């Protein structure tokens, strides 16, 4: 099982005092991240990346919009086999996205590209075309390999 090397989070929206980037990493050396969203990020060595990420998202989520809306939070998850996944977590009050924790959301995103999780708004034709396109361009295979070979935290199986 390929282990997570780092998780980079950047709260791009919300109260200015709560915005900024943080990188939780394993090992003795902080990673070098070229993505400009993470320039000047606070680097935090973390033996328990799962707990640190959950705490950070919860803390930020306490100041996210309460009555609808969200604050954009960019992220990168990097594994020790050089696979990575980056995206945006639309953080609602309490630190969830559509009621899902960061880790559940991450896994469900990967499951979506693997063709294993069909969102309700996808009709049959659109879903079939999406799955076919992902088979042809290699996204399905890559997502399936990531699900099988890469550590997923947060108690997510």
N, C-alpha and C positions, 0 to 999 in steps of 0.2 A: 504494500500500500504506500503510495507516494504521499509524503507528509507536507503539510502547509509550511512554507518558509516564511511568508509574511502576508499580512492583510493590511492594506492601505485604505484609509477612510478619509474623505474630505467633505465636511459639511459645508456646502456652498451657499445655502440659504438659511435664514433664521436670524435670531439676535446676533449682532456682530460679535459680541463677546463670546458667543458659543460656536462661532464658525471657525474653520481652520482644518488643517490636515494632521493626521496622526498615523504612524505606521507601527504596528505591533509585529515584531519579528523574533524568530528563533535563531540561536547561534550567537557568536561573539562579535560579528560585524554587521552593522546596519546595511541594508540593501541600498543600492543606487537605483533610483527610479527616475526615468527620463520624462515621464508624463508631467506636463506643466501644472496640472491640478495638484500635484503633490510637492511642488517646489517649496522648500522651507518647512516641510512637515516635521513635527515632533517625532523623533525616533525613540521607540520604547521597547527594550528587550523584554520578551514575555515568554516564560516557559509554558504558560497556559493561555494561548492565543484565544481559545474559545471563550473563556471567562472575561478576558480583557475586552474583546469585541462586544460581547453581550452587555457588559457594564457601560461601555462608551455609547453604544446605540441607545440604551435605556436612559442614560444621563442626557444625551442630546434630545431624545424623544420627549422628555419632560417639558421642553420648551418649544416643541413643534406645534403647529396649529391644532387647536382643540376641536373646532367645529367645522371640519372639512378642510381640505387642502393638505399640503405636505411641504416638506423642505427637501430639496435635492441633496443627496449625499452620493458622491462618486466613490467607487471602490475598485480595488484590484485584489484578487486572491492569487498568490503565486505558489505553486507546488515545487518540490525538489526535482521533478523530472522536466522542468522548464515549461510545463503547461501553465497557463494562467487564464483567468476569466476576469473581465472588467465590465463594469456597467454602472448603472445608477439605481440606487435604492431610494424610492420616494417615501421618505420617513414621515409617518403620521404621528399624532400625539401618542405617547406611550412607547414609541420606538418600533412600530411595525409598519409594514407596507401591505395594504389590503388585508390586514389582520395576520400577516405572516411575519415571523421573526426574520432577522437577516439571514440566518443559516437555512431556514426552510425556503425562503424566497430564492436564495442562491441555487439550492438543489432543484427547485421547481423550474427555474429558468433553464437550467441545463437539461432537465427532463423535457421541457418544451422543444428545444432544438433537437433532442434525440427522437422526437415524435411520440413520446410517452405521456405527454400531458397536453391535452387539447383545451384551450380556453373556451369558455361558453360562447363567446362572440364569433368564433370561427364556424362558419357553415361547412357542410360536407365538402363542397367543391373547393372552397378556399383552403380547408385543412388538407385535402388530398394534394393540392398543388404545392402547398408549403412543404409537406413531408417529401414529396417527389423531388422538389428543388433541393432540399437538404440532403437527400440521398445522392443526388448527382454532384453537388458541390463539396461533399465530404463532411458537411457540418454534422449530420446524423452520426456518422462513424466517430468523429472526434468527441461529440457529446457522450456517446455510449462508452467510449474508452475512459473519459473523465469520470463518469459515474462509477465505473468498475474499478478504476485504478487509483483514484485520488481521494485522499482523506476529506470527509465532510464532517464538520463539527456541529455542535449544538444539539447533540443527541438525535441527529437526523439519520435515518437509515434508508 
